[in-house]
Amino acid sequence: MKISKSESRTRIKRRIRKKISGSATKPRLSVYKSNKAIYAQLIDDVSAVTLAAASTQDGDVSATGNKSDQAKAVGMLIAEKAKAQKINNVVFDRTGYLYHGRVKALAEGAREGGLNF
């Protein structure tokens, strides 16, 4: 029996999460995308705390261009919030999505904003 797309993504997500985790000095940049929006969080896995979050639902981001442009803007916004907390290095967690399209645009926006991963 063929497994569903969401089940397949969940398996990939578990496989990725076995290898990476975030700390206070180097948090995990987790990405989630829906059909309408894209979300990014900086997570400290040691103390199970979200340090910063950004999404297309935040103010000016939803008014900028197509979905890829919005994802890039979210990446720059999360980088700005990270810089405010003196965070320069992160571990990128694509959460089972392919590193392509909106996920790649978000990562490039975060890099342009000054995050290293």
Secondary structure as the mmCIF struct_conf table of DSSP 4:
data_model
#
loop_
_struct_conf.conf_type_id
_struct_conf.id
_struct_conf.beg_label_comp_id
_struct_conf.beg_label_asym_id
_struct_conf.beg_label_seq_id
_struct_conf.end_label_comp_id
_struct_conf.end_label_asym_id
_struct_conf.end_label_seq_id
HELX_LH_PP_P HELX_LH_PP_P1 LYS A 2 SER A 4
HELX_RH_AL_P HELX_RH_AL_P1 LYS A 5 LYS A 19
BEND BEND1 ALA A 24 LYS A 26
STRN STRN1 ARG A 28 LYS A 33
BEND BEND2 ASN A 35 LYS A 36
STRN STRN2 ILE A 38 ASP A 44
TURN_TY1_P TURN_TY1_P1 ASP A 45 ALA A 48
STRN STRN3 VAL A 49 SER A 55
TURN_TY1_P TURN_TY1_P2 THR A 56 GLN A 57
BEND BEND3 ASP A 58 ASP A 58
HELX_RH_3T_P HELX_RH_3T_P1 GLY A 59 ALA A 63
BEND BEND4 THR A 64 ASN A 66
HELX_RH_AL_P HELX_RH_AL_P2 LYS A 67 ALA A 84
TURN_TY1_P TURN_TY1_P3 GLN A 85 LYS A 86
STRN STRN4 ASN A 89 ASN A 89
STRN STRN5 VAL A 91 ASP A 93
TURN_TY1_P TURN_TY1_P4 THR A 95 GLY A 96
BEND BEND5 TYR A 97 TYR A 97
BEND BEND6 TYR A 99 HIS A 100
TURN_TY1_P TURN_TY1_P5 GLY A 101 GLY A 101
HELX_RH_AL_P HELX_RH_AL_P3 ARG A 102 GLU A 112
TURN_TY1_P TURN_TY1_P6 GLY A 113 GLY A 114
STRN STRN6 ASN A 116 ASN A 116
#
